[in-house]
Amino acid sequence: MFLVFVVVIVLVAIAAVFLSIGVIIKGKFPDTHVGHNVEMKKRGISCVKNESTFCQGRSDSEACRGCQL
């Protein structure tokens, strides 16, 4: 039982090291925000949270022109 526990701890430690190699080499955590992705911007896709915040409480036609509300 103890041997299985040690093997599992070693495997988890190895997995953590391999998963963190990119962060260690680049020196920062990867940016996964939709609004910062170049390909998403090219396609006109933005963060739903930003659109919701922008359009909330607006009654003029210019405020929600992008989201067709």
C-alpha positions in Angstrom: 0.0 0.0 0.0 2.8 2.4 0.9 4.6 1.6 -2.4 1.5 2.5 -4.4 1.2 5.8 -2.5 4.9 6.7 -3.2 4.5 5.8 -6.9 1.4 8.0 -7.2 3.1 10.9 -5.5 6.1 10.6 -7.8 3.9 10.4 -10.9 2.0 13.5 -9.9 5.2 15.4 -9.2 6.5 14.4 -12.7 3.3 15.5 -14.3 3.4 18.9 -12.5 7.0 19.5 -13.6 6.1 18.7 -17.3 3.0 20.9 -17.2 4.9 23.8 -15.7 7.9 23.7 -18.2 6.2 26.2 -20.5 5.6 28.6 -17.7 9.1 28.2 -16.4 10.8 28.8 -19.8 8.6 31.8 -20.8 8.6 33.3 -17.4 4.8 34.0 -17.4 1.5 32.2 -17.5 0.0 31.9 -20.9 -2.8 34.4 -21.7 -6.0 32.5 -22.5 -8.4 35.5 -22.5 -10.6 35.5 -25.6 -10.3 39.2 -26.1 -6.5 39.0 -26.4 -6.4 36.3 -29.1 -5.4 37.7 -32.5 -7.3 35.1 -34.5 -10.5 35.8 -32.5 -10.1 39.5 -33.2 -9.8 38.8 -36.9 -13.1 37.0 -36.8 -14.8 39.7 -34.8 -15.2 37.5 -31.7 -14.9 39.2 -28.4 -15.4 38.3 -24.8 -19.1 37.9 -23.9 -18.5 39.4 -20.5 -17.2 42.6 -22.1 -20.2 42.8 -24.5 -22.6 42.2 -21.7 -21.1 44.9 -19.5 -21.0 47.3 -22.4 -24.6 46.8 -23.5 -26.1 46.6 -20.1 -28.3 49.6 -19.3 -27.9 51.3 -22.6 -30.9 52.5 -24.6 -29.2 54.3 -27.5 -28.6 52.5 -30.8 -24.8 53.1 -30.9 -24.2 51.2 -27.7 -25.2 47.8 -29.0 -24.6 48.1 -32.7 -22.0 45.3 -32.6 -24.2 42.8 -30.8 -27.3 43.7 -32.8 -29.5 44.4 -29.8 
